[in-house]
Amino acid sequence: ASPIPAHMAAAVATPALKTHYRRRRTLQPFYSGGSVALTSDGRWLVSTLDQEAVITDVQTGRVAATIPSDTEDVTSLALTPSDTHVIIASRSLAVRIFAVDFSQEEVTATLVRSLPRAHDAPVAVLSVDPTSTLLATGAADGAVKVWDIAGGFCTHVFRGHGGVVSALKWNMPSPESEQAAAKGKGKGPQASSSERRIELFTGSIDGRVRLWDLRQRPASGAHKPAAVLAAHVSVVRALALSADGRSLVTGARDRTLVFWRRKGDASGSRQASTGGWEMVETLTAGEGIEAAGFLEPGCSLGRREDAAAQDLFWTGGSEGEVRLWSFAQHNVVVQQPGGRWALGLCGKGAAALATDDAAPDEARAVIECHYVPALDVVVSVHADQNLIFHAVPNPVSRPRAGRRPLSRTLQLVGFNDEVVDLALLSPRATSSKEAPQETHLAVATNSSSIRVYTLEGDSQHVELLPSDAAASSGHSALVLCLDKTYDGKWLASGAKDRTARVWAWCPKRQQASAASTSAAADLGTIVTDSELAASSETAEGEWLCVAVAEGHAESVGAVAFARRPAAPGAVGAPFLVTASQDRTAKVWDLSVLAQYLEKDPSPAVPLKLRSLTTLKIHDKDVNALDVSPNNALLLSGSQDRTAKVWALGYAAPSKSNSNTASASLKPLATCTAHKRGVWAVRFSPADAAFVTASADRTARLWSLKDFACVKTFEGHTNGVLRAEFLGARGMQLVTSGSDGLVKLWNVRDEQCVDTMDGHDARVWGLAPRSDGTEIISAGADSVMSFWEDRTVEDEVEKARDRETAVEREQQFANLLTLKDYRNAIALAISMDHPRRLLNLFTTVNASRPDGDAATSAGQLLDSALQTAVPSSQSDLAMAALRRAGIFGAPKAEAASETAVTPAPGSGSITGSRAVDDVIRGLSTVQLAKLLEYIRDWNTSARTSVVAQTVLHAILRFHSAEDVIAAFDNATVSPRTDDTEGVKRPQRRGRRQADLASVIDGLVPYTERHYARADRMLTESAMLEFTLASMDAVLGDDGDDEGFAAPELAPIPDEDGAVRDADMLSDEPALSSSESEDWFEMLE
């Protein structure tokens, strides 16, 4: 927004109430499952979203472009290494190639080629060669095809697999790498660049890996594999190949890894069926392998420059983690810090998970991985639509700050599914007296993991709180509700696992990442924990589960912290209240939690909380809880259509009660005005009142004095799901409902002052900031919208509009006074004031020096008939039309000496030559607007004369090509600096109308006006003829002296000749019989 002028700053003060919010940012889904691809610099992500492919900015999570679908699901996609083309395969059996441009902020994707039936079965995998010229496709029928991307034709067809092709890998080592490998073996120079090896590895569900040589020409017409590597008994999913093409690792879902090494040159002798490849080692991976790949040459865990061999490779599998392996040592060298492998929950410790459900394992599994050398990260794509960036060792030539290997550097959530609750957190606030910074957003979805978004800047980073990784670290079922303490440093969650948990921001714990220190030491000098402690990463904190409340018999559907701390400046809350589907509420003591965290800031085991009291509070499921600002009252809402107020008594541990806390709940009132279940309750932060939201489409405000309903907020078209007071004064209320709307209400007058429409489904999550500057909403459509306050900007904009309007009106009046029609018309069009423009044209038309338009045209025609001496009757008519301004004068026409000099303004179409000049010089935008105005003016008989006059001028001065070009080029659109959602019709502009609609609106009314004028002309001619005939019959009477007969208009005779009215006096008078016939005819 532009800065506020100094003269407006005093006039526009900070408003007491908010009036308008505008959506500033949206976190929307960008990945719903399937294949993904990243650009070489790691900035852009191409992923599948339902039936479409979208391109997303990795740092901000903004969807920059959407690649249209062919109405079928996407089965695979790939991005060329040159980052120039995106290739998409779908169930329609088509493969489409799009040219993409990542150089601009707005990414564009253009379809350049489509292969309508690439295979006889859906394509399962795609792979592009390192040169970005060849595309390999593997289908469900076991066939593999190689395509020329530029030409769009198939170059090779490989058949031999017994089922779906599950993995592809190109072997195209550069000549330099082959020569370096040959020198290392003591051999001479190898093949030249013209003999570059071009091979393709393919894996299938039959457990075999086949090697195809693209340079080999089949003798019998069918390609045969150069090698068949049979070592697996399940689906081969991972093919990792070194840069020199001589080391291969294959991984499959049979939980094994096989190490292969090439012996000799494959172009020479082909040993049996392995083509020179020898199995080196077979290892049990402990999980189904889904992805594998080598790091760049020179990447090592140490800092020795001699560690230049390409030895390290990564794997990802069904356990949902990435590990680093040594090809030379044949073992794991790095595991994810604090992961399941590091905690012993996988492999040998798998027995500990015997009681876990299978669903969480499938959800966290890695389905594919991508290595981004430019960032030195491996991106793992998980089945629950999460993308995690893991730091990996970097080459010595590209040093980076100390990073723990496989530590998480970034996490993206591709699809949140249904968001059920939100909570703003302030973990970095240094003092409880300062305003909460609210830098993090906790999101509860229909999963067991709570997702915490970092809100600093526009970057998108997500941290998943531990779920069922360990029995004590997180929830094992869906999370249903969230709440935070007054300072935002503690978070409470309730879930379907019948527990409530308390989370706190704790310093990161140092955890070993190397599986074997001795094995890692063999690879080089290890980056120690003391060195990592100095890095910026360890200076950050993490959210840990610090307490667990167990005791409910059903799912925990509502939680609420105490709103007042135990002591001024204390962290957290003294107690926690939970409610469950078992219809009971429990009060839990948190006084010991602060002491527990003082002893161990990052506890490895959460504290078991003690229940102080348990009471049945409703007859059905409890949906919501809230504690009053003074911790003296408890408010509950339930599906039994009631909201209840309870007296909450809490006694902190002291000497008087033997250092044992106690609590009590006593009923005070039951509110029964709602007709359906109550979904949300909230105490007012400033007044003795509270609000309830119900599925009966209303929110109600209740008084704590007599527990009566004092206000009713109606406006939602469906159930109201959330209600929150805005700011600390409690003068406004924010609600969200099942209709996908978020509404802002003034509590005093019950008026809805703003409606935010940003969702397509129920809005369950609603989190306004403490100062009211922003509202965050989320719902079942997996979209999170960030609404920023635009009240001050709107007031400034309105003040600017008023000032500009006054200035323009004064300027317009001055121009009319000066008769500066050129600038007045341009100003009226720019102001978008058709009424002022109509008045201007009407004034000009009425102020003709020779009368109105019809009289002026008649006088010009008479002047032309009397003064011109044409050679023929047609020339006479043409000269009259030219003088009337209907046709222009010939280019070489000389002025007649007998011509009558017209008065100023006579002969013009509109009544003023200046106005004619303005119409002649209209721009394309002005011409299009003026034609739209004329269409509207022409609909009324009262303004049709002006409309037809101006239309005549436009058609006189502008050709048909000019009019068409005006509608092709003009953009009658709102101003670019308009504030979104502000109701300002004069600033929004008129809707763009095409020429066809304008003509369709002009033609019928013009025909109607023409028919009316023609009818009036005929009737007037008949009247004049009748009067003239009556004078001829009756003759001049002596009694009528002084009565002058009206001048008769020229009357055409039967053969079309025009006869003057004076000629009628020479005609003989009618006989009495003829006169009687005329009267009978008139009767």
C-alpha positions, -999 to +999 in steps of 0.1 A: +000+000+000+011+035-007+022+057+023-005+078+039-002+115+030+006+138+059-026+158+054-047+126+057-029+111+087-046+135+111-080+128+095-077+091+096-071+078+131-068+042+142-103+029+141-117+013+172-134-014+152-122-035+123-143-032+091-125-052+064-100-080+060-083-091+028-067-124+021-030-119+020-017-154+016-030-189+011-015-223+019-033-246-005-027-283-014-001-289-041+005-327-038-020-354-034+001-384-042+021-399-070+053-387-087+071-354-081+101-337-097+124-308-087+144-284-107+182-286-106+184-255-083+157-270-060+135-239-061+105-253-081+086-285-074+064-302-100+038-325-084+005-342-090-027-328-075-057-349-082-059-350-120-036-321-126+001-313-123+011-281-105+043-261-102+050-249-067+076-225-052+094-245-026+102-216-003+068-201-001+045-230-010+028-208-036+013-226-066+028-207-095+012-226-124-012-254-131-008-277-160-042-287-174-054-323-172-066-345-199-095-356-176-076-387-165-054-394-134-017-387-137+003-420-134+038-405-137+057-373-145+093-363-151+113-331-155+142-329-179+176-322-164+178-290-184+146-278-166+130-270-199+103-296-203+078-314-181+065-348-193+033-362-179+017-396-184-019-404-175-043-433-175-055-421-209-024-438-223-012-404-235+022-389-228+022-351-230+053-329-233+051-293-220+077-265-224+082-247-191+098-213-184+111-210-148+130-177-155+100-155-147+082-151-114+050-164-131+059-198-145+044-208-178+038-242-192+029-247-229+019-280-246+044-287-274+037-324-281+012-351-273+017-388-278-019-401-278-012-438-273+024-442-262+017-478-248-011-503-247-012-500-210-008-471-185+028-458-182+041-465-147+075-448-147+093-421-167+130-413-170+149-386-190+185-391-200+212-367-187+213-349-221+175-341-220+171-356-255+157-391-248+127-402-228+123-438-214+088-450-206+079-481-187+043-495-189+022-519-170+024-544-198+061-549-193+072-529-224+098-502-223+100-475-251+126-448-258+114-416-274+131-387-290+118-357-271+124-331-298+110-352-327+083-371-307+090-405-323+099-438-308+135-449-313+136-483-294+111-508-280+123-533-253+102-563-243+111-590-219+097-582-185+070-603-171+050-576-154+048-539-146+080-520-152+088-504-118+122-487-122+143-470-149+179-458-148+201-444-176+237-454-179+254-426-199+287-418-183+306-389-198+338-397-217+358-379-191+345-401-163+352-433-183+387-422-191+393-414-154+380-448-144+402-465-170+433-446-158+425-456-123+427-492-134+460-487-153+444-489-188+448-467-218+423-442-230+389-456-237+362-448-263+359-414-278+328-392-273+314-405-306+313-440-290+297-429-257+280-457-238+242-454-240+225-480-218+192-483-199+186-503-168+150-515-162+135-531-132+102-550-129+079-567-105+094-600-116+125-591-094+149-589-124+170-560-136+177-559-174+203-539-191+196-526-227+222-513-250+207-486-272+237-486-296+232-523-304+212-531-335+192-563-332+199-589-359+165-605-358+144-574-353+138-577-316+160-562-290+176-585-265+189-574-231+227-570-228+224-583-192+199-598-169+206-594-132+185-617-111+189-612-073+155-602-060+123-620-054+100-589-053+094-556-070+126-538-079+121-501-070+156-487-066+184-485-091+215-465-080+243-460-105+277-443-100+288-415-123+313-438-141+286-464-147+306-492-129+289-495-095+253-504-092+230-509-062+196-524-066+169-524-040+135-541-038+105-546-016+120-579-005+139-558+021+173-565+004+201-544-012+224-560-038+258-545-047+270-549-083+303-540-099+311-540-136+341-562-146+356-552-179+339-534-208+304-544-215+310-537-252+334-565-254+327-600-242+294-606-226+298-631-198+268-654-197+237-634-190+252-607-167+270-588-194+301-582-173+283-573-141+293-592-109+273-594-077+295-581-049+273-583-018+237-588-007+225-571+025+193-572+045+180-536+045+154-541+073+127-524+052+113-524+017+135-502-004+117-477-026+145-453-037+183-452-038+210-430-054+246-421-052+259-388-039+282-367-060+319-378-063+339-363-035+310-363-009+321-378+024+315-376+061+350-363+066+370-333+056+400-350+039+404-339+003+416-373-007+381-387-001+372-381-038+357-415-046+320-419-052+312-442-023+282-428-004+246-436-015+212-430+001+182-452+005+145-446+015+119-472+023+089-483+041+101-471+075+098-435+063+134-425+068+165-419+047+198-436+055+234-432+041+254-463+031+290-469+021+294-489-011+329-499+000+320-508+036+287-524+027+269-510+057+249-480+070+270-450+081+244-424+089+208-426+102+184-398+108+190-381+141+162-390+166+146-413+140+131-447+143+163-464+133+183-444+157+159-452+185+160-489+177+123-490+167+131-506+133+149-537+123+158-557+155+135-535+175+105-541+152+090-564+178+083-533+199+058-522+173+038-553+173+008-536+189+009-506+164-015-504+136-003-510+100-019-478+088+007-454+103+035-475+088+020-472+053+014-434+058+049-425+067+066-447+041+090-431+016+077-436-019+105-418-038+135-396-032+153-369-052+189-357-049+195-320-054+233-315-056+229-277-058+215-277-022+232-308-010+199-323+001+179-354-005+142-348-007+121-377+005+085-380-006+062-398+018+029-415+014+012-390+037+020-362+012+049-348+032+082-337+016+113-336+038+146-320+028+175-339+044+210-324+046+237-347+031+275-345+030+288-320+004+319-322-018+351-306-005+350-282-034+316-269-022+320-262+015+290-255+037+285-246+073+284-275+097+252-295+092+243-327+109+241-354+082+204-362+073+191-335+096+159-319+085+164-286+068+129-281+054+096-298+054+066-292+032+031-305+035+015-312+002-020-320+014-033-313+049-066-331+043-093-319+067-081-293+092-100-296+124-083-270+147-057-242+148-037-226+176-012-197+173+020-201+194+047-178+207+076-200+217+103-173+215+087-147+237+113-137+263+089-122+288+054-129+297+047-092+300+054-084+263+029-090+236+029-125+221+049-128+189+028-157+176+055-169+152+041-205+149+008-221+139-002-255+152-025-274+129-045-304+137-057-325+108-072-360+105-039-376+114-020-385+145+007-358+139+003-321+148+018-298+122+035-266+133+041-240+106+067-213+109+050-179+101+081-157+099+082-141+064+066-157+034+086-189+036+068-222+044+084-245+068+065-272+087+075-293+117+056-325+124+053-332+161+061-368+169+032-392+167+035-429+171+073-430+165+075-441+202+048-449+226+056-419+248+065-393+222+031-385+206-005-395+198-012-428+182-047-418+168-063-388+151-059-354+169-092-337+175-086-305+194-059-279+203-055-252+229-026-229+240-016-211+272-020-174+275+017-169+266+016-193+237+045-214+250+026-246+258+002-265+235-024-290+246-039-316+223-067-342+226-070-372+204-089-404+197-063-424+216-082-412+248-053-391+259-044-354+261-008-342+257+010-311+266+038-298+243+065-273+250+092-255+231+124-271+243+161-268+232+171-294+206+186-325+220+219-337+206+215-371+190+240-392+173+234-397+136+262-421+126+253-457+130+288-467+137+314-443+148+342-466+138+327-471+103+322-434+098+357-427+110+371-448+082+356-424+057+372-393+072+371-369+101+336-368+117+319-335+125+315-338+163+286-327+184+306-299+199+312-285+165+276-288+155+266-270+188+281-239+175+260-239+143+228-220+140+208-252+137+214-263+173+205-229+185+169-235+176+144-254+196+118-281+189+084-290+202+084-320+226+057-338+244+064-330+280+032-343+297+005-369+292-030-370+307-045-405+306-078-415+322-107-409+298-127-438+285-134-423+251-119-398+226-108-365+241-127-339+221-120-306+240-091-292+260-087-258+278-057-243+297-061-220+326-061-184+314-042-169+343-007-180+352+001-194+386+021-163+394+030-131+376+056-138+350+052-176+353+054-198+322+025-220+312-007-226+332-015-241+366-041-266+354-056-282+323-093-292+317-102-319+293-136-333+282-144-365+263-170-384+245-175-403+278-194-370+288-170-363+317-146-335+323-113-338+342-090-312+358-053-320+356-026-305+378+002-287+358+020-271+388+046-299+388+052-296+351+071-263+354+094-278+381+098-308+358+110-287+329+133-266+351+152-298+360+153-311+324+145-285+297+143-312+270+129-343+288+131-376+270+101-390+288+069-370+293+055-364+327+024-384+338-003-359+349-026-364+379-064-358+377-077-336+404-114-341+398-138-359+374-174-350+368-201-359+343-211-325+328-233-334+298-256-360+284-239-362+250-205-356+235-187-325+248-175-304+219-159-274+235-144-260+267-132-226+279-119-212+311-127-177+322-099-150+323-098-152+362-098-191+362-130-191+383-155-204+357-156-232+332-178-231+301-188-262+282-208-269+250-222-302+240-242-321+214-271-321+238-279-285+226-269-269+258-240-248+271-232-250+308-214-227+332-195-243+361-178-229+392-142-240+389-122-241+421-084-248+420-060-248+449-023-248+441+001-269+462+010-253+494+018-261+530-018-257+540-028-286+517+003-307+522+017-296+489-011-313+471-032-295+445-070-298+445-099-288+422-137-288+422-165-283+397-200-271+406-228-263+382-240-227+380-263-224+349-275-242+318-282-223+286-308-240+265-317-215+237-299-234+209-319-259+188-290-280+178-256-291+191-232-264+204-198-265+186-179-237+202-179-216+234-157-187+245-156-162+274-153-125+266-119-111+274-133-079+289-170-082+298-190-105+320-203-124+290-197-154+268-206-166+233-218-199+220-219-212+184-243-238+173-253-260+143-286-241+143-269-214+122-266-189+150-241-176+176-255-162+208-241-138+234-250-146+271-247-125+302-229-139+332-251-118+355-284-136+349-272-162+322-298-148+297-292-145+259-287-108+251-275-110+215-281-133+186-259-132+155-277-146+124-262-147+089-246-180+083-265-203+059-253-234+078-241-244+112-216-221+130-186-242+140-162-216+156-165-183+175-137-161+187-136-126+203-113-103+183-087-084+203-085-077+240-115-054+242-141-080+231-161-055+210-161-077+179-167-114+172-154-137+144-173-168+134-168-195+109-194-220+096-202-250+075-210-227+046-173-220+041-176-183+053-158-164+080-178-134+093-168-104+114-195-090+137-199-059+159-211-071+193-229-039+202-253-038+172-252-074+161-242-063+126-220-084+102-194-058+089-174-082+067-177-116+052-146-135+041-152-161+014-121-182+010-131-218+015-152-244-003-160-266+027-166-264+064-142-240+083-132-258+115-101-239+123-102-202+133-073-184+150-072-145+152-040-129+164-041-112+198-040-077+183-066-085+156-043-076+127-047-110+111-072-139+111-062-174+101-089-198+089-087-234+077-112-261+069-121-293+053-109-282+019-073-284+031-068-246+025-054-222+051-062-186+044-044-156+061-067-125+063-050-092+071-067-062+085-073-035+058-094-011+078-069+018+080-060+014+043-097+014+034-103+046+053-073+063+037-085+051+003-120+064+009-105+098+019-084+098-012-116+090-033-135+118-017-108+143-023-103+131-059-140+132-065-144+168-052-114+179-073-127+163-104-162+176-100-149+211-095-127+207-126-156+194-146-178+223-136-150+247-146-146+231-180-183+234-187-182+270-177-153+276-201-170+255-227-139+234-229-158+204-242-128+184-253-113+181-218-148+179-202-157+148-222-124+132-215-128+139-178-163+125-177-152+093-194-123+089-171-145+095-141-169+069-155-199+092-151-222+085-180-249+108-166-227+139-166-216+130-201-253+127-212-261+161-197-231+176-215-242+162-249-278+173-242-267+208-234-246+210-265-274+197-287-299+222-272-276+252-276-273+249-314-274+284-329-299+272-355-322+252-332-324+216-326-309+189-347-339+183-369-345+220-376-308+225-383-308+196-407-339+209-424-324+244-428-292+231-442-312+210-467-333+240-477-301+261-481-286+234-502-317+232-525-319+270-529-282+279-534-267+249-551-269+246-588-265+208-594-263+192-627-289+165-618-313+156-591-289+131-575-262+158-573-287+181-556-295+155-529-258+148-524-250+184-520-278+188-494-265+158-475-229+172-475-242+205-462-261+187-435-229+170-423-240+136-433-213+131-460-180+148-462-170+172-490-151+158-520-113+161-517-109+185-546-142+203-543-139+241-547-160+264-526-190+278-544-193+315-546-230+313-540-226+291-509-242+305-477-217+308-448-232+289-419-234+303-384-209+291-358-218+255-348-241+250-377-233+221-399-219+201-370-234+167-360-235+172-323-242+210-323-206+220-316-176+217-339-154+213-308-174+183-296-172+169-331-134+172-329-134+155-295-153+125-308-131+124-339-100+121-316-113+096-290-088+069-280-097+032-282-106+030-245-127+061-246-144+050-278-154+016-263-167+033-232-187+058-251-204+031-272-214+013-241-229+046-227-248+051-260-262+016-258-276+024-224-289+058-234-306+044-265-329+022-244-350+053-234-370+074-258-362+105-237-325+102-243-325+084-276-321+116-296-288+124-279-277+087-282-285+087-320-267+120-325-235+109-308-237+075-325-240+094-358-209+113-350-190+082-341-199+064-373-192+096-393-157+101-379-146+065-372-145+036-396-158+001-389-122-010-385-116+016-358-146+005-338-136-032-340-100-023-329-114-003-300-131-033-285-101-056-293-075-033-276-094-014-249-095-029-214-124-015-195-113-030-162-109-020-125-079+001-115-049-020-106-046-003-072-081-011-061-083-027-027-098-062-030-133-065-015-139-028-009-174-018-021-165+011-043-186+008-076-172+040-091-136+026-087-143-009-098-149+001-134-175-013-158-175-048-170-158-053-203-184-055-231-177-069-265-188-053-298-214-080-304-232-072-272-231-035-279-246-040-314-272-064-301-283-037-276-283-009-302-301-025-331-336-034-317-340+000-299-328+019-329-353+001-351-380+009-326-371+046-325-369+047-363-403+031-366-418+057-342-402+086-360-414+073-394-449+069-380-449+104-366-436+118-399-463+100-418-490+113-395-477+148-396-476+147-435-512+134-435-522+162-412-506+189-433-521+174-465-556+173-448-553+209-438-542+220-473-570+201-489-596+217-466-582+251-475-585+242-512-621+230-507-634+259-485-613+286-502-606+320-486-635+333-465-640+370-457-646+361-421-611+347-419-593+379-427-560+380-409-558+342-408-527+331-426-527+296-440-499+274-428-470+269-451-473+235-467-444+211-469-433+197-503-455+168-512-444+141-536-467+130-564-474+096-577-442+095-599-420+107-571-415+143-582-413+169-554-439+197-557-438+228-537-468+238-517-471+271-535-479+251-567-511+239-552-527+273-556-525+270-594-545+238-593-582+240-600-605+238-570-624+206-563-660+202-574-687+196-549-689+159-556-651+155-553-653+174-520-679+151-507-657+121-517-627+136-497-648+141-466-661+106-468-626+093-471-615+113-441-644+100-421 
